[in-house]
Structures are given as structure tokens and as C-alpha cells.
């Protein structure tokens, strides 16, 4: 459940940085791309054994 919520947060972070220039329909692909990048980032962090219990590092890097 925590990873799901972090995926939502990273999508919001990616869209709010440029919300004045993005059409509403374009916010969906931006959020999906950011959430996908977050998912790969979490897998990478686990693969290299980084101690990040709340998975904040991939959230900040992909957002």
C-alpha cells in the first residue's frame, strides 16, 4: 500500500512542477511516466541494497 501511495505522490510531484504549462490531458501521461520511473527506481534501490525503508530516494529522483 505504501508503494502505491508513493506512486501517486510522485505523479503529483511530476505534474505540479509545470502545472501552468500542461494541459489536463497531458498530466495523465506525465504522471504515468513518473510512476513507472519510480517503480524501476524502487527495484534498483532494492537491488543495490540501499537502506531506504520509506522509499524516499526513488520518489525524489523520479519526481
PDB file of N, CA, C and O in Angstrom:
ATOM      1  N   UNK A   1       0.820  -1.193   0.000  1.00  0.00           N
ATOM      2  CA  UNK A   1       0.000   0.000   0.000  1.00  0.00           C
ATOM      3  C   UNK A   1       0.868   1.263   0.000  1.00  0.00           C
ATOM      4  O   UNK A   1       0.514   2.263  -0.625  1.00  0.00           O
ATOM      5  N   UNK A   2       1.996   1.212   0.698  1.00  0.00           N
ATOM      6  CA  UNK A   2       2.874   2.374   0.753  1.00  0.00           C
ATOM      7  C   UNK A   2       3.472   2.712  -0.595  1.00  0.00           C
ATOM      8  O   UNK A   2       3.610   3.884  -0.944  1.00  0.00           O
ATOM      9  N   UNK A   3       3.831   1.678  -1.361  1.00  0.00           N
ATOM     10  CA  UNK A   3       4.389   1.916  -2.692  1.00  0.00           C
ATOM     11  C   UNK A   3       3.339   2.519  -3.613  1.00  0.00           C
ATOM     12  O   UNK A   3       3.651   3.382  -4.433  1.00  0.00           O
ATOM     13  N   UNK A   4       2.106   2.073  -3.482  1.00  0.00           N
ATOM     14  CA  UNK A   4       1.014   2.633  -4.282  1.00  0.00           C
ATOM     15  C   UNK A   4       0.829   4.119  -3.975  1.00  0.00           C
ATOM     16  O   UNK A   4       0.693   4.934  -4.888  1.00  0.00           O
ATOM     17  N   UNK A   5       0.824   4.461  -2.704  1.00  0.00           N
ATOM     18  CA  UNK A   5       0.673   5.869  -2.310  1.00  0.00           C
ATOM     19  C   UNK A   5       1.864   6.708  -2.768  1.00  0.00           C
ATOM     20  O   UNK A   5       1.690   7.850  -3.192  1.00  0.00           O
ATOM     21  N   UNK A   6       3.064   6.153  -2.685  1.00  0.00           N
ATOM     22  CA  UNK A   6       4.236   6.878  -3.170  1.00  0.00           C
ATOM     23  C   UNK A   6       4.172   7.077  -4.676  1.00  0.00           C
ATOM     24  O   UNK A   6       4.625   8.106  -5.178  1.00  0.00           O
ATOM     25  N   UNK A   7       3.618   6.114  -5.410  1.00  0.00           N
ATOM     26  CA  UNK A   7       3.431   6.280  -6.850  1.00  0.00           C
ATOM     27  C   UNK A   7       2.492   7.430  -7.168  1.00  0.00           C
ATOM     28  O   UNK A   7       2.717   8.177  -8.121  1.00  0.00           O
ATOM     29  N   UNK A   8       1.452   7.573  -6.383  1.00  0.00           N
ATOM     30  CA  UNK A   8       0.531   8.698  -6.563  1.00  0.00           C
ATOM     31  C   UNK A   8       1.248  10.018  -6.269  1.00  0.00           C
ATOM     32  O   UNK A   8       1.097  10.991  -7.007  1.00  0.00           O
ATOM     33  N   UNK A   9       2.019  10.039  -5.199  1.00  0.00           N
ATOM     34  CA  UNK A   9       2.742  11.261  -4.832  1.00  0.00           C
ATOM     35  C   UNK A   9       3.739  11.657  -5.904  1.00  0.00           C
ATOM     36  O   UNK A   9       3.846  12.836  -6.241  1.00  0.00           O
ATOM     37  N   UNK A  10       4.476  10.684  -6.450  1.00  0.00           N
ATOM     38  CA  UNK A  10       5.468  11.020  -7.474  1.00  0.00           C
ATOM     39  C   UNK A  10       4.785  11.529  -8.742  1.00  0.00           C
ATOM     40  O   UNK A  10       5.335  12.393  -9.426  1.00  0.00           O
ATOM     41  N   UNK A  11       3.612  11.019  -9.065  1.00  0.00           N
ATOM     42  CA  UNK A  11       2.865  11.556 -10.201  1.00  0.00           C
ATOM     43  C   UNK A  11       2.446  12.994  -9.966  1.00  0.00           C
ATOM     44  O   UNK A  11       2.522  13.823 -10.872  1.00  0.00           O
ATOM     45  N   UNK A  12       2.009  13.289  -8.760  1.00  0.00           N
ATOM     46  CA  UNK A  12       1.634  14.663  -8.422  1.00  0.00           C
ATOM     47  C   UNK A  12       2.839  15.593  -8.448  1.00  0.00           C
ATOM     48  O   UNK A  12       2.736  16.728  -8.915  1.00  0.00           O
ATOM     49  N   UNK A  13       3.967  15.129  -7.957  1.00  0.00           N
ATOM     50  CA  UNK A  13       5.181  15.949  -7.959  1.00  0.00           C
ATOM     51  C   UNK A  13       5.605  16.269  -9.386  1.00  0.00           C
ATOM     52  O   UNK A  13       5.989  17.399  -9.686  1.00  0.00           O
ATOM     53  N   UNK A  14       5.534  15.278 -10.262  1.00  0.00           N
ATOM     54  CA  UNK A  14       5.956  15.487 -11.647  1.00  0.00           C
ATOM     55  C   UNK A  14       5.055  16.476 -12.374  1.00  0.00           C
ATOM     56  O   UNK A  14       5.531  17.231 -13.222  1.00  0.00           O
ATOM     57  N   UNK A  15       3.783  16.487 -12.061  1.00  0.00           N
ATOM     58  CA  UNK A  15       2.839  17.364 -12.760  1.00  0.00           C
ATOM     59  C   UNK A  15       2.828  18.768 -12.171  1.00  0.00           C
ATOM     60  O   UNK A  15       2.694  19.741 -12.913  1.00  0.00           O
ATOM     61  N   UNK A  16       2.964  18.895 -10.861  1.00  0.00           N
ATOM     62  CA  UNK A  16       2.838  20.220 -10.257  1.00  0.00           C
ATOM     63  C   UNK A  16       4.016  21.132 -10.559  1.00  0.00           C
ATOM     64  O   UNK A  16       3.891  22.351 -10.438  1.00  0.00           O
ATOM     65  N   UNK A  17       5.147  20.577 -10.945  1.00  0.00           N
ATOM     66  CA  UNK A  17       6.295  21.423 -11.267  1.00  0.00           C
ATOM     67  C   UNK A  17       6.027  22.311 -12.472  1.00  0.00           C
ATOM     68  O   UNK A  17       6.564  23.416 -12.559  1.00  0.00           O
ATOM     69  N   UNK A  18       5.211  21.845 -13.392  1.00  0.00           N
ATOM     70  CA  UNK A  18       4.925  22.621 -14.606  1.00  0.00           C
ATOM     71  C   UNK A  18       3.427  22.704 -14.869  1.00  0.00           C
ATOM     72  O   UNK A  18       2.997  22.652 -16.021  1.00  0.00           O
ATOM     73  N   UNK A  19       2.637  22.832 -13.820  1.00  0.00           N
ATOM     74  CA  UNK A  19       1.182  22.773 -13.975  1.00  0.00           C
ATOM     75  C   UNK A  19       0.614  23.943 -14.773  1.00  0.00           C
ATOM     76  O   UNK A  19      -0.466  23.814 -15.350  1.00  0.00           O
ATOM     77  N   UNK A  20       1.299  25.066 -14.823  1.00  0.00           N
ATOM     78  CA  UNK A  20       0.772  26.193 -15.588  1.00  0.00           C
ATOM     79  C   UNK A  20       0.983  26.026 -17.090  1.00  0.00           C
ATOM     80  O   UNK A  20       0.367  26.744 -17.877  1.00  0.00           O
ATOM     81  N   UNK A  21       1.837  25.096 -17.501  1.00  0.00           N
ATOM     82  CA  UNK A  21       2.116  24.885 -18.919  1.00  0.00           C
ATOM     83  C   UNK A  21       1.556  23.584 -19.471  1.00  0.00           C
ATOM     84  O   UNK A  21       1.694  23.320 -20.666  1.00  0.00           O
ATOM     85  N   UNK A  22       0.930  22.769 -18.640  1.00  0.00           N
ATOM     86  CA  UNK A  22       0.478  21.441 -19.053  1.00  0.00           C
ATOM     87  C   UNK A  22      -1.041  21.426 -19.165  1.00  0.00           C
ATOM     88  O   UNK A  22      -1.754  21.880 -18.270  1.00  0.00           O
ATOM     89  N   UNK A  23      -1.513  20.898 -20.275  1.00  0.00           N
ATOM     90  CA  UNK A  23      -2.953  20.701 -20.446  1.00  0.00           C
ATOM     91  C   UNK A  23      -3.399  19.538 -19.549  1.00  0.00           C
ATOM     92  O   UNK A  23      -2.595  18.664 -19.224  1.00  0.00           O
ATOM     93  N   UNK A  24      -4.667  19.527 -19.150  1.00  0.00           N
ATOM     94  CA  UNK A  24      -5.132  18.443 -18.271  1.00  0.00           C
ATOM     95  C   UNK A  24      -4.949  17.044 -18.862  1.00  0.00           C
ATOM     96  O   UNK A  24      -4.637  16.104 -18.132  1.00  0.00           O
ATOM     97  N   UNK A  25      -5.139  16.900 -20.161  1.00  0.00           N
ATOM     98  CA  UNK A  25      -4.978  15.571 -20.764  1.00  0.00           C
ATOM     99  C   UNK A  25      -3.523  15.118 -20.722  1.00  0.00           C
ATOM    100  O   UNK A  25      -3.260  13.917 -20.665  1.00  0.00           O
ATOM    101  N   UNK A  26      -2.566  16.057 -20.749  1.00  0.00           N
ATOM    102  CA  UNK A  26      -1.146  15.708 -20.747  1.00  0.00           C
ATOM    103  C   UNK A  26      -0.641  15.361 -19.349  1.00  0.00           C
ATOM    104  O   UNK A  26       0.434  14.778 -19.207  1.00  0.00           O
ATOM    105  N   UNK A  27      -1.402  15.711 -18.324  1.00  0.00           N
ATOM    106  CA  UNK A  27      -0.980  15.394 -16.962  1.00  0.00           C
ATOM    107  C   UNK A  27      -1.002  13.891 -16.705  1.00  0.00           C
ATOM    108  O   UNK A  27      -0.202  13.379 -15.922  1.00  0.00           O
ATOM    109  N   UNK A  28      -1.908  13.195 -17.357  1.00  0.00           N
ATOM    110  CA  UNK A  28      -2.009  11.742 -17.156  1.00  0.00           C
ATOM    111  C   UNK A  28      -0.760  11.015 -17.647  1.00  0.00           C
ATOM    112  O   UNK A  28      -0.189  10.231 -16.889  1.00  0.00           O
ATOM    113  N   UNK A  29      -0.307  11.244 -18.899  1.00  0.00           N
ATOM    114  CA  UNK A  29       0.923  10.551 -19.316  1.00  0.00           C
ATOM    115  C   UNK A  29       2.153  10.951 -18.498  1.00  0.00           C
ATOM    116  O   UNK A  29       3.029  10.123 -18.248  1.00  0.00           O
ATOM    117  N   UNK A  30       2.220  12.212 -18.086  1.00  0.00           N
ATOM    118  CA  UNK A  30       3.357  12.642 -17.264  1.00  0.00           C
ATOM    119  C   UNK A  30       3.360  11.882 -15.938  1.00  0.00           C
ATOM    120  O   UNK A  30       4.405  11.406 -15.493  1.00  0.00           O
ATOM    121  N   UNK A  31       2.206  11.771 -15.320  1.00  0.00           N
ATOM    122  CA  UNK A  31       2.102  11.024 -14.066  1.00  0.00           C
ATOM    123  C   UNK A  31       2.406   9.550 -14.234  1.00  0.00           C
ATOM    124  O   UNK A  31       3.051   8.944 -13.378  1.00  0.00           O
ATOM    125  N   UNK A  32       1.946   8.968 -15.332  1.00  0.00           N
ATOM    126  CA  UNK A  32       2.220   7.550 -15.581  1.00  0.00           C
ATOM    127  C   UNK A  32       3.704   7.297 -15.817  1.00  0.00           C
ATOM    128  O   UNK A  32       4.254   6.308 -15.333  1.00  0.00           O
ATOM    129  N   UNK A  33       4.344   8.182 -16.556  1.00  0.00           N
ATOM    130  CA  UNK A  33       5.783   8.033 -16.801  1.00  0.00           C
ATOM    131  C   UNK A  33       6.558   8.173 -15.493  1.00  0.00           C
ATOM    132  O   UNK A  33       7.482   7.404 -15.230  1.00  0.00           O
ATOM    133  N   UNK A  34       6.183   9.148 -14.681  1.00  0.00           N
ATOM    134  CA  UNK A  34       6.872   9.338 -13.399  1.00  0.00           C
ATOM    135  C   UNK A  34       6.657   8.140 -12.475  1.00  0.00           C
ATOM    136  O   UNK A  34       7.589   7.714 -11.792  1.00  0.00           O
ATOM    137  N   UNK A  35       5.444   7.594 -12.447  1.00  0.00           N
ATOM    138  CA  UNK A  35       5.178   6.428 -11.605  1.00  0.00           C
ATOM    139  C   UNK A  35       5.950   5.206 -12.091  1.00  0.00           C
ATOM    140  O   UNK A  35       6.409   4.399 -11.284  1.00  0.00           O
ATOM    141  N   UNK A  36       6.094   5.069 -13.404  1.00  0.00           N
ATOM    142  CA  UNK A  36       6.881   3.963 -13.953  1.00  0.00           C
ATOM    143  C   UNK A  36       8.350   4.115 -13.587  1.00  0.00           C
ATOM    144  O   UNK A  36       9.009   3.146 -13.211  1.00  0.00           O
ATOM    145  N   UNK A  37       8.857   5.340 -13.698  1.00  0.00           N
ATOM    146  CA  UNK A  37      10.248   5.588 -13.306  1.00  0.00           C
ATOM    147  C   UNK A  37      10.449   5.299 -11.816  1.00  0.00           C
ATOM    148  O   UNK A  37      11.487   4.772 -11.418  1.00  0.00           O
ATOM    149  N   UNK A  38       9.466   5.642 -11.007  1.00  0.00           N
ATOM    150  CA  UNK A  38       9.534   5.363  -9.572  1.00  0.00           C
ATOM    151  C   UNK A  38       9.580   3.857  -9.321  1.00  0.00           C
ATOM    152  O   UNK A  38      10.340   3.385  -8.476  1.00  0.00           O
ATOM    153  N   UNK A  39       8.769   3.115 -10.054  1.00  0.00           N
ATOM    154  CA  UNK A  39       8.737   1.663  -9.891  1.00  0.00           C
ATOM    155  C   UNK A  39      10.095   1.041 -10.198  1.00  0.00           C
ATOM    156  O   UNK A  39      10.574   0.185  -9.453  1.00  0.00           O
ATOM    157  N   UNK A  40      10.714   1.473 -11.297  1.00  0.00           N
ATOM    158  CA  UNK A  40      12.047   0.974 -11.630  1.00  0.00           C
ATOM    159  C   UNK A  40      13.083   1.436 -10.603  1.00  0.00           C
ATOM    160  O   UNK A  40      14.018   0.702 -10.283  1.00  0.00           O
ATOM    161  N   UNK A  41      12.913   2.649 -10.093  1.00  0.00           N
ATOM    162  CA  UNK A  41      13.829   3.160  -9.078  1.00  0.00           C
ATOM    163  C   UNK A  41      13.772   2.359  -7.790  1.00  0.00           C
ATOM    164  O   UNK A  41      14.802   2.109  -7.164  1.00  0.00           O
ATOM    165  N   UNK A  42      12.572   1.957  -7.391  1.00  0.00           N
ATOM    166  CA  UNK A  42      12.421   1.137  -6.185  1.00  0.00           C
ATOM    167  C   UNK A  42      13.114  -0.209  -6.378  1.00  0.00           C
ATOM    168  O   UNK A  42      13.814  -0.690  -5.487  1.00  0.00           O
ATOM    169  N   UNK A  43      12.915  -0.810  -7.545  1.00  0.00           N
ATOM    170  CA  UNK A  43      13.572  -2.096  -7.815  1.00  0.00           C
ATOM    171  C   UNK A  43      15.091  -1.948  -7.795  1.00  0.00           C
ATOM    172  O   UNK A  43      15.801  -2.816  -7.287  1.00  0.00           O
ATOM    173  N   UNK A  44      15.584  -0.839  -8.353  1.00  0.00           N
ATOM    174  CA  UNK A  44      17.029  -0.610  -8.376  1.00  0.00           C
ATOM    175  C   UNK A  44      17.577  -0.402  -6.971  1.00  0.00           C
ATOM    176  O   UNK A  44      18.631  -0.940  -6.632  1.00  0.00           O
ATOM    177  N   UNK A  45      16.877   0.368  -6.157  1.00  0.00           N
ATOM    178  CA  UNK A  45      17.316   0.624  -4.784  1.00  0.00           C
ATOM    179  C   UNK A  45      17.368  -0.682  -3.988  1.00  0.00           C
ATOM    180  O   UNK A  45      18.292  -0.902  -3.205  1.00  0.00           O
ATOM    181  N   UNK A  46      16.367  -1.547  -4.194  1.00  0.00           N
ATOM    182  CA  UNK A  46      16.379  -2.839  -3.506  1.00  0.00           C
ATOM    183  C   UNK A  46      17.500  -3.737  -4.029  1.00  0.00           C
ATOM    184  O   UNK A  46      18.090  -4.508  -3.273  1.00  0.00           O
ATOM    185  N   UNK A  47      17.785  -3.633  -5.317  1.00  0.00           N
ATOM    186  CA  UNK A  47      18.821  -4.476  -5.922  1.00  0.00           C
ATOM    187  C   UNK A  47      20.212  -4.142  -5.394  1.00  0.00           C
ATOM    188  O   UNK A  47      21.032  -5.035  -5.179  1.00  0.00           O
ATOM    189  N   UNK A  48      20.476  -2.846  -5.186  1.00  0.00           N
ATOM    190  CA  UNK A  48      21.806  -2.462  -4.699  1.00  0.00           C
ATOM    191  C   UNK A  48      21.854  -2.370  -3.170  1.00  0.00           C
ATOM    192  O   UNK A  48      22.846  -1.909  -2.604  1.00  0.00           O
ATOM    193  N   UNK A  49      20.786  -2.807  -2.508  1.00  0.00           N
ATOM    194  CA  UNK A  49      20.717  -2.934  -1.047  1.00  0.00           C
ATOM    195  C   UNK A  49      20.925  -1.605  -0.324  1.00  0.00           C
ATOM    196  O   UNK A  49      21.714  -1.525   0.618  1.00  0.00           O
ATOM    197  N   UNK A  50      20.228  -0.581  -0.757  1.00  0.00           N
ATOM    198  CA  UNK A  50      20.251   0.704  -0.059  1.00  0.00           C
ATOM    199  C   UNK A  50      19.187   0.670   1.033  1.00  0.00           C
ATOM    200  O   UNK A  50      18.057   0.249   0.790  1.00  0.00           O
ATOM    201  N   UNK A  51      19.545   1.107   2.223  1.00  0.00           N
ATOM    202  CA  UNK A  51      18.609   1.112   3.342  1.00  0.00           C
ATOM    203  C   UNK A  51      17.723   2.355   3.250  1.00  0.00           C
ATOM    204  O   UNK A  51      18.096   3.432   3.714  1.00  0.00           O
ATOM    205  N   UNK A  52      16.566   2.192   2.655  1.00  0.00           N
ATOM    206  CA  UNK A  52      15.612   3.289   2.478  1.00  0.00           C
ATOM    207  C   UNK A  52      14.215   2.739   2.767  1.00  0.00           C
ATOM    208  O   UNK A  52      13.489   2.388   1.837  1.00  0.00           O
ATOM    209  N   UNK A  53      13.828   2.660   4.043  1.00  0.00           N
ATOM    210  CA  UNK A  53      12.576   1.981   4.393  1.00  0.00           C
ATOM    211  C   UNK A  53      11.317   2.664   3.866  1.00  0.00           C
ATOM    212  O   UNK A  53      10.312   1.990   3.643  1.00  0.00           O
ATOM    213  N   UNK A  54      11.341   3.963   3.664  1.00  0.00           N
ATOM    214  CA  UNK A  54      10.147   4.648   3.161  1.00  0.00           C
ATOM    215  C   UNK A  54      10.224   4.927   1.665  1.00  0.00           C
ATOM    216  O   UNK A  54       9.338   5.569   1.100  1.00  0.00           O
ATOM    217  N   UNK A  55      11.287   4.441   1.025  1.00  0.00           N
ATOM    218  CA  UNK A  55      11.485   4.583  -0.426  1.00  0.00           C
ATOM    219  C   UNK A  55      11.423   6.038  -0.875  1.00  0.00           C
ATOM    220  O   UNK A  55      10.798   6.362  -1.885  1.00  0.00           O
ATOM    221  N   UNK A  56      12.073   6.902  -0.119  1.00  0.00           N
ATOM    222  CA  UNK A  56      12.070   8.326  -0.441  1.00  0.00           C
ATOM    223  C   UNK A  56      13.051   8.680  -1.551  1.00  0.00           C
ATOM    224  O   UNK A  56      12.808   9.621  -2.307  1.00  0.00           O
ATOM    225  N   UNK A  57      14.144   7.951  -1.663  1.00  0.00           N
ATOM    226  CA  UNK A  57      15.142   8.267  -2.692  1.00  0.00           C
ATOM    227  C   UNK A  57      14.585   8.142  -4.104  1.00  0.00           C
ATOM    228  O   UNK A  57      14.721   9.085  -4.884  1.00  0.00           O
ATOM    229  N   UNK A  58      13.962   7.017  -4.470  1.00  0.00           N
ATOM    230  CA  UNK A  58      13.412   6.950  -5.829  1.00  0.00           C
ATOM    231  C   UNK A  58      12.268   7.937  -6.045  1.00  0.00           C
ATOM    232  O   UNK A  58      12.045   8.396  -7.165  1.00  0.00           O
ATOM    233  N   UNK A  59      11.549   8.260  -4.982  1.00  0.00           N
ATOM    234  CA  UNK A  59      10.467   9.232  -5.110  1.00  0.00           C
ATOM    235  C   UNK A  59      11.019  10.600  -5.493  1.00  0.00           C
ATOM    236  O   UNK A  59      10.465  11.269  -6.365  1.00  0.00           O
ATOM    237  N   UNK A  60      12.103  11.020  -4.850  1.00  0.00           N
ATOM    238  CA  UNK A  60      12.673  12.329  -5.152  1.00  0.00           C
ATOM    239  C   UNK A  60      13.374  12.350  -6.504  1.00  0.00           C
ATOM    240  O   UNK A  60      13.324  13.357  -7.211  1.00  0.00           O
ATOM    241  N   UNK A  61      14.022  11.256  -6.870  1.00  0.00           N
ATOM    242  CA  UNK A  61      14.746  11.232  -8.140  1.00  0.00           C
ATOM    243  C   UNK A  61      13.813  11.142  -9.338  1.00  0.00           C
ATOM    244  O   UNK A  61      14.102  11.726 -10.382  1.00  0.00           O
ATOM    245  N   UNK A  62      12.706  10.428  -9.214  1.00  0.00           N
ATOM    246  CA  UNK A  62      11.819  10.269 -10.374  1.00  0.00           C
ATOM    247  C   UNK A  62      10.789  11.376 -10.474  1.00  0.00           C
ATOM    248  O   UNK A  62      10.223  11.586 -11.547  1.00  0.00           O
ATOM    249  N   UNK A  63      10.530  12.086  -9.398  1.00  0.00           N
ATOM    250  CA  UNK A  63       9.566  13.184  -9.440  1.00  0.00           C
ATOM    251  C   UNK A  63      10.173  14.410  -9.995  1.00  0.00           C
ATOM    252  O   UNK A  63       9.502  15.436 -10.104  1.00  0.00           O
TER     253      UNK A  63
END
